[in-house]
Amino acid sequence: MSYALASEPIVQRTAEQVTFSYRHRLGADQAEVTVEWSSDLMVWNSGLLDLIGRMPDGFGLEIATWQLPLESRGFVRLRVVVVP
């Protein structure tokens, strides 16, 4: 995980939205990072989430922010897979 990510992910909630952000290392080309959502910790899905922004921070990192479902309760995780 430390190869692909620069810090712990952050979940933020406002009245309008819930977002999930993480800092990804731009040079970590062999790491595939996927954000997944679950309502029960058994079934995980990446299709319910919307990428709302990617912003380079000028230090070789990129901040990716995803919008989570506002009306439901659930869990979010990062899945990091090393690709050849």
C-alpha positions in Angstrom: 0.0 0.0 0.0 2.8 2.5 0.8 4.1 2.0 -2.8 0.9 3.4 -4.2 -0.5 5.7 -1.4 1.1 8.6 0.3 -1.2 8.9 3.4 -4.3 7.5 4.9 -7.6 8.1 3.0 -10.0 10.8 4.3 -13.8 10.7 4.4 -15.6 14.0 4.7 -19.3 14.6 5.1 -21.3 17.8 4.4 -25.0 18.4 4.1 -24.7 18.0 0.3 -22.3 15.1 -0.1 -19.9 12.5 1.3 -16.5 12.3 -0.3 -13.6 9.9 0.0 -10.1 11.2 -0.9 -6.7 9.6 -1.1 -3.2 10.7 -2.2 -1.7 8.5 -4.9 1.9 8.4 -6.0 2.1 9.4 -9.7 5.1 7.2 -10.3 3.5 4.0 -8.9 2.6 2.7 -12.3 2.5 -0.9 -11.2 -0.2 -0.3 -8.7 -3.9 -0.3 -9.6 -6.0 1.5 -7.0 -9.7 0.9 -6.9 -12.2 2.5 -4.5 -15.0 0.1 -3.4 -18.2 0.6 -1.5 -20.3 -1.9 0.6 -23.4 -1.7 2.6 -22.7 -5.0 4.5 -18.9 -5.7 4.3 -19.7 -8.8 2.2 -20.4 -7.5 -1.3 -18.1 -4.8 -2.6 -18.8 -2.6 -5.6 -16.9 0.1 -7.4 -19.7 1.1 -9.8 -21.7 3.1 -7.2 -19.0 5.8 -6.9 -18.3 8.9 -8.9 -14.8 10.3 -9.4 -15.3 14.1 -8.9 -11.7 15.2 -9.2 -8.0 14.4 -9.6 -5.5 17.1 -8.7 -1.7 16.9 -8.8 -0.2 18.5 -5.7 3.1 19.5 -7.3 5.1 17.0 -5.2 4.7 13.9 -7.3 1.3 13.0 -5.8 -2.2 13.2 -7.0 -5.3 13.7 -4.8 -8.2 11.7 -6.1 -11.7 12.5 -4.7 -14.7 10.3 -5.0 -18.4 11.0 -4.2 -20.0 8.3 -2.0 -23.8 7.6 -1.9 -25.3 10.2 0.4 -28.5 8.6 1.3 -27.2 5.2 2.4 -24.9 4.0 5.2 -22.0 1.8 4.3 -18.3 1.2 4.2 -15.6 2.3 1.8 -12.1 0.7 1.1 -9.2 1.0 -1.2 -8.1 -2.1 -3.1 -4.5 -1.9 -4.4 -3.3 -4.6 -6.8 0.2 -4.9 -8.3 0.0 -5.3 -12.0 2.8 -6.7 -14.1 
